[in-house]
């Protein structure tokens, strides 16, 4: 997948791209001065340029960025799914999503399917106060973008030292893999909320 295909399939296909809430969400990753003069095409060009810069800064192509997106979400959810010999519904869908993420070639529909499964699982985890889940709601209606983005930004990972944790995402560099993962997630969530 190329950045241009991704931007065309998300941003340019989204019905209400110039609403203030969308532009403010994206302004967290891509800085622009005047929110009221941003057109769909101008923002698409900014997104494309941003992804190209991330590729250059991280010395990788867009497929590597997508693989990092998959790896990150897989890691966030792997310890939250209840496992048993008789596979739970959550376990079956998690494994399906992981199998998508491990495919050599991933198309846009795979990316949408993966994100829908993982974010529905993530919503169940947040509603269950980070306890293990065995079941979840797979409907797009259960997705709450504000909840997802708020909680995902608060994710932590173990740090050196006893009982120490640090934030999973580093937001200091807008061209980092972390920022790019959240930008990809934001665009895909808007696409899911808008309909396919």
Buried (B, 14 or more C-beta within 10 A) or exposed (E): BEBBEBBBBBBBBBEEBBEEEBBEBBBBBBEEEEEEEBEEEEBBEBBBEBBEBBBEBBEBEBBEBBBBBBEBBBEBBEEBBBEEEEBBEBBEBBBEBBEBBEEEEBEBEBBBBBBBBBBBBBBBBBBBEEEEBBEBEBEBEEBBBEBBBEBBEEBEEEEEEEEEEEEBBEEEEBBBBBBBBBBBBBBBBBBBBBEE
